[in-house]
Amino acid sequence: MGNRFENKVAVVTGGASGLGEATARLLVAEGGKVVVADYDATRGQAVADSLGDAARFAKCDVTVESDVAAAIDLAVDTWGRLDGAFANAGIVGVAGPIADTPMDDFDRTIAVLLRGVFVTVKHAARAMQAAGNGGSIVMTSSVAGVQGGLGPHAYSVAKTGVVGLARSAASELASSGIRVNAVAPGSIPTAMTAHVTTGNPDDLEKVTEHVARTSPLGRAGLPNDIAEAVLYFMSDGGSYVTGQTIVVDAGITSGAKMSPTWAGTRMVVARPAD
Ligand SMILES: NC(=O)c1ccc[n+]([C@@H]2O[C@H](COP(=O)([O-])OP(=O)(O)OC[C@H]3O[C@@H](n4cnc5c(N)ncnc54)[C@H](O)[C@@H]3O)[C@@H](O)[C@H]2O)c1
């Protein structure tokens, strides 16, 4: 238990599982209150129940604006304030060659991954501006939003849009003391990645082994690694940072490899001795 989010209130979309669940748990462990907002009522209610009086569940489909507005309002009505919002709910969406992509599926993917994030930022900003105490909004992008070839096309479009929205919304909302940032995870074992890697959303063990094998840092990233980045943005430590996307991927998009070619035994110096 810490105090990095003490007496503060946040809404977490996609809070029933994976990165959202880990973030909801960390914010509560750090002294805060959370609305767990998700369209999976069974898991979402269970997560909220396990957090006791520090959490409420809101059944919320992020493609439905009134659901998102209600989840935000639940936080304000219950605890009288809103300090943070994590716009995180997501799916993989339509995958496959661009020439074969059904546009209805593209639209449905964007509706969750980009429009759903936008509408969460919209209503979080509405509530925070009305209270006049500032706030911190964090969105989930992806390494697929900062580099090509790391996700399906529609997913990459949406996640790149989130990086742009962080800059755009930050530029407007700074004058209200509201910061807007994004976190861009690499592959983290969750139901989503387990489903993609093994076909079984519950097989976290196999996906964890897979991620650990390909991680330059020699271990799998964990949902809590992402939750810590979100908490940085939402806590006082990140209070001078806005419009940014932080990549949490063990260095993969920076070119880090399992066995770096430069990591040999030869000594490399800028100015060799005679
Ligand atoms: N796990 C990773 O490796 C990874 C990497 C990069 C980005 N992401 C992103 O992280 C976010 C969370 O994914 P995760 O890995 O925790 O997956 P997850 O499947 O464990 O969690 C996603 C949650 O979002 C909810 N959700 C989906 N559609 C929704 C909707 N329309 N309305 C409300 N809730 C909805 C699901 O019910 C689920 O609880 C997503 O935006 C995903 O794209 C994940």
PDBQT file of the ligand as one rigid body, heavy atoms in Angstrom, charges set to zero:
ROOT
HETATM    1  N1  LIG A 301      -1.802  -6.710 -23.851  1.00  0.00    +0.000 N 
HETATM    2  C1  LIG A 301      -1.012  -6.132 -24.734  1.00  0.00    +0.000 C 
HETATM    3  O1  LIG A 301       0.018  -6.679 -25.128  1.00  0.00    +0.000 OA
HETATM    4  C2  LIG A 301      -1.365  -4.795 -25.295  1.00  0.00    +0.000 A 
HETATM    5  C3  LIG A 301      -0.381  -4.124 -26.045  1.00  0.00    +0.000 A 
HETATM    6  C4  LIG A 301      -0.674  -2.876 -26.564  1.00  0.00    +0.000 A 
HETATM    7  C5  LIG A 301      -1.907  -2.304 -26.335  1.00  0.00    +0.000 A 
HETATM    8  N2  LIG A 301      -2.853  -2.995 -25.618  1.00  0.00    +0.000 N 
HETATM    9  C6  LIG A 301      -4.122  -2.346 -25.397  1.00  0.00    +0.000 C 
HETATM   10  O2  LIG A 301      -4.420  -2.403 -24.024  1.00  0.00    +0.000 OA
HETATM   11  C7  LIG A 301      -5.833  -2.277 -23.835  1.00  0.00    +0.000 C 
HETATM   12  C8  LIG A 301      -6.291  -3.332 -22.855  1.00  0.00    +0.000 C 
HETATM   13  O3  LIG A 301      -6.085  -4.596 -23.430  1.00  0.00    +0.000 OA
HETATM   14  P1  LIG A 301      -5.685  -5.880 -22.561  1.00  0.00    +0.000 P 
HETATM   15  O4  LIG A 301      -4.432  -6.421 -23.151  1.00  0.00    +0.000 OA
HETATM   16  O5  LIG A 301      -5.736  -5.558 -21.119  1.00  0.00    +0.000 OA
HETATM   17  O6  LIG A 301      -6.838  -6.888 -22.995  1.00  0.00    +0.000 OA
HETATM   18  P2  LIG A 301      -8.013  -7.583 -22.147  1.00  0.00    +0.000 P 
HETATM   19  O7  LIG A 301      -8.804  -8.330 -23.163  1.00  0.00    +0.000 OA
HETATM   20  O8  LIG A 301      -7.457  -8.307 -20.999  1.00  0.00    +0.000 OA
HETATM   21  O9  LIG A 301      -8.847  -6.337 -21.601  1.00  0.00    +0.000 OA
HETATM   22  C9  LIG A 301      -9.631  -5.535 -22.445  1.00  0.00    +0.000 C 
HETATM   23  C10 LIG A 301     -10.877  -5.132 -21.683  1.00  0.00    +0.000 C 
HETATM   24  O10 LIG A 301     -11.612  -4.210 -22.506  1.00  0.00    +0.000 OA
HETATM   25  C11 LIG A 301     -12.988  -4.566 -22.433  1.00  0.00    +0.000 C 
HETATM   26  N3  LIG A 301     -13.670  -4.076 -23.632  1.00  0.00    +0.000 N 
HETATM   27  C12 LIG A 301     -13.496  -4.445 -24.914  1.00  0.00    +0.000 A 
HETATM   28  N4  LIG A 301     -14.338  -3.780 -25.716  1.00  0.00    +0.000 NA
HETATM   29  C13 LIG A 301     -15.058  -2.958 -24.921  1.00  0.00    +0.000 A 
HETATM   30  C14 LIG A 301     -16.075  -2.008 -25.148  1.00  0.00    +0.000 A 
HETATM   31  N5  LIG A 301     -16.569  -1.778 -26.381  1.00  0.00    +0.000 N 
HETATM   32  N6  LIG A 301     -16.567  -1.313 -24.097  1.00  0.00    +0.000 NA
HETATM   33  C15 LIG A 301     -16.111  -1.546 -22.846  1.00  0.00    +0.000 A 
HETATM   34  N7  LIG A 301     -15.168  -2.454 -22.557  1.00  0.00    +0.000 NA
HETATM   35  C16 LIG A 301     -14.633  -3.140 -23.589  1.00  0.00    +0.000 A 
HETATM   36  C17 LIG A 301     -12.979  -6.088 -22.321  1.00  0.00    +0.000 C 
HETATM   37  O11 LIG A 301     -14.214  -6.575 -21.791  1.00  0.00    +0.000 OA
HETATM   38  C18 LIG A 301     -11.808  -6.309 -21.388  1.00  0.00    +0.000 C 
HETATM   39  O12 LIG A 301     -12.198  -6.288 -20.041  1.00  0.00    +0.000 OA
HETATM   40  C19 LIG A 301      -6.430  -2.354 -25.230  1.00  0.00    +0.000 C 
HETATM   41  O13 LIG A 301      -6.741  -1.066 -25.701  1.00  0.00    +0.000 OA
HETATM   42  C20 LIG A 301      -5.324  -2.958 -26.053  1.00  0.00    +0.000 C 
HETATM   43  O14 LIG A 301      -5.426  -2.621 -27.416  1.00  0.00    +0.000 OA
HETATM   44  C21 LIG A 301      -2.593  -4.205 -25.090  1.00  0.00    +0.000 A 
ENDROOT
TORSDOF 0
